[in-house]
Amino acid sequence: MEIVKSINNQKIIKKISIIVIGSIILAISAKIKIPFYPVPMTMQTFVVLFLGVSLGYKIALTTVGLYLIEGILGLPVFSNSPEKGVGLVYFTGPTMGYLIGFLFAAFLSGYFDFKKNIFLIFSKLILSVSVIYLLGIIWLGTIIGWDKPIFELGAKPFLLAELFKILILTLIAKKIILFRNFI
């Protein structure tokens, strides 16, 4: 009986460690700005989808949830924090829809089966990242007004970078999904 408890405790510690490390990686990815056209790209959306594919939807969703809680509590984990604020004030700003979209994207990318052909993998990843932009644009329109060019402000500048990140993830998805076996 003690052996079973010990094994269960080890599994719990392992999962908690993975979740914490994943949230740290997500925070770091928010701070990395890579020169790209027409705007610099961060690697947040890549990491969110990567977490889903590699960890599965339960652990990925928990990891992204922890990341959001860290940011809401005031840790400077979000892309433009602390420069543009921290905590709940930053979270409820113009990017809240995208941040909430991270949860849905982590769930979808973790839930989908990526053992099929490359075109299905690409389509599933496009769908997963599209949820981020859909929720982001809806919230952005609510905040700044629907009379503004919401799509041009909230999605269009990032599409080329997203396509690039999705292509990379598509090519490595079958390899990283194997990581789920070790969790």
C-alpha positions in Angstrom: 0.0 0.0 0.0 2.9 2.4 0.8 4.4 1.7 -2.6 1.2 2.7 -4.3 1.0 5.9 -2.3 4.6 6.6 -3.1 4.1 6.1 -6.8 1.0 8.3 -6.8 2.9 11.0 -4.9 5.7 10.9 -7.5 3.2 11.2 -10.3 1.6 14.2 -8.7 4.9 15.9 -8.0 6.0 15.2 -11.6 2.8 16.7 -13.0 3.0 19.8 -10.8 6.6 20.3 -11.8 5.7 20.1 -15.5 2.9 22.6 -15.0 5.1 25.1 -13.2 7.9 24.7 -15.7 5.4 25.1 -18.6 4.1 28.3 -17.1 7.6 29.6 -16.8 8.4 28.7 -20.4 5.1 30.5 -21.4 6.2 33.6 -19.5 9.6 33.5 -21.1 8.0 33.1 -24.6 5.9 36.2 -23.9 9.1 38.3 -23.4 10.9 37.1 -26.5 10.3 39.4 -29.4 11.6 38.1 -32.8 11.9 40.6 -35.7 9.2 39.7 -38.2 7.1 41.4 -40.8 5.0 43.5 -40.3 5.3 43.4 -36.5 7.7 41.5 -34.1 6.4 38.2 -33.0 6.4 36.6 -29.6 6.4 32.9 -29.2 3.4 32.7 -26.8 0.9 31.2 -29.3 3.6 28.7 -30.4 4.2 27.6 -26.8 0.5 27.4 -26.0 -0.1 25.0 -28.9 3.2 23.2 -28.1 2.0 22.7 -24.5 -1.3 21.3 -25.8 0.3 18.9 -28.3 3.1 17.7 -26.0 1.2 17.6 -22.6 -2.4 16.8 -23.6 -5.3 19.0 -22.8 -5.6 18.5 -19.1 -2.0 19.5 -18.2 -1.8 22.1 -20.9 -5.0 23.7 -19.7 -3.8 23.7 -16.1 -0.4 25.2 -17.2 -2.0 28.0 -19.2 -4.4 28.6 -16.3 -1.5 28.9 -13.9 0.2 31.3 -16.2 -2.9 33.5 -16.3 -3.3 33.4 -12.5 0.4 34.4 -12.1 -0.3 37.4 -14.4 -3.5 38.4 -12.7 -1.8 38.2 -9.3 0.7 40.8 -10.6 3.7 38.8 -11.7 5.1 40.4 -14.9 4.5 37.3 -17.1 2.5 38.9 -19.8 4.0 40.2 -23.1 4.1 43.9 -22.3 4.2 43.8 -18.5 5.4 45.5 -16.4 5.8 48.3 -19.0 2.1 48.6 -19.7 0.8 47.5 -16.3 0.5 44.3 -14.3 -2.1 42.2 -12.6 -5.8 42.4 -13.1 -5.6 45.9 -14.7 -3.3 44.5 -17.5 -5.3 41.3 -17.8 -8.7 43.1 -18.4 -7.1 45.4 -20.9 -7.2 45.1 -24.7 -5.4 41.7 -24.7 -7.8 39.8 -22.4 -9.6 38.1 -25.2 -6.3 36.7 -26.5 -5.2 35.6 -23.1 -8.6 33.8 -22.5 -8.2 32.3 -26.0 -4.9 30.7 -24.8 -7.0 28.4 -22.6 -9.2 27.3 -25.4 -6.2 26.8 -27.8 -4.4 24.8 -25.2 -7.5 22.6 -24.8 -8.0 22.1 -28.5 -4.4 21.5 -29.4 -4.2 19.0 -26.5 -7.5 17.3 -27.3 -6.9 16.7 -31.1 -5.3 13.6 -32.4 -2.1 14.5 -34.2 -1.2 11.1 -35.5 -2.8 11.6 -38.9 -1.4 13.2 -42.0 0.3 16.5 -42.1 -2.6 18.4 -43.7 -5.0 17.4 -40.9 -2.4 18.4 -38.3 -2.0 21.8 -39.9 -5.8 22.3 -40.1 -6.2 21.3 -36.4 -3.5 23.7 -35.3 -5.0 26.5 -37.5 -8.3 25.9 -35.8 -6.7 26.0 -32.4 -4.9 29.3 -32.9 -7.9 30.8 -34.6 -9.8 30.6 -31.3 -7.2 32.9 -29.8 -7.7 35.5 -32.5 -11.5 35.1 -32.5 -11.8 35.8 -28.8 -9.1 38.5 -29.0 -10.9 40.4 -31.7 -14.3 40.1 -30.0 -12.8 41.5 -26.7 -10.8 44.2 -28.6 -13.9 45.3 -30.4 -15.7 45.5 -27.1 -12.9 47.6 -25.6 -12.0 50.0 -28.3 -15.3 50.1 -30.3 -16.7 48.2 -33.2 -16.3 51.3 -35.5 -12.6 50.8 -35.5 -10.8 48.4 -38.0 -10.7 45.6 -35.4 -9.4 42.9 -37.8 -6.6 45.1 -39.1 -5.5 46.0 -35.6 -6.0 42.8 -33.8 -5.2 40.0 -36.2 -3.9 41.0 -39.6 -0.4 42.1 -38.5 0.1 38.7 -36.8 -1.1 36.3 -39.4 2.1 35.8 -41.3 4.0 35.1 -38.1 1.2 32.7 -36.9 1.4 30.8 -40.2 5.2 30.5 -39.8 4.8 29.1 -36.2 2.0 26.7 -37.2 4.1 25.4 -40.1 7.0 24.7 -37.7 4.7 23.0 -35.2 3.0 21.0 -37.9 6.4 19.6 -38.9 7.3 18.5 -35.4 3.9 17.6 -34.0 4.2 13.8 -34.5 7.5 13.9 -32.6 6.4 16.0 -29.7 3.2 14.1 -29.1 5.4 11.2 -28.0 6.3 13.3 -24.9 2.8 12.6 -23.5 3.9 9.0 -22.9 6.4 10.2 -20.2 3.8 12.2 -18.2 
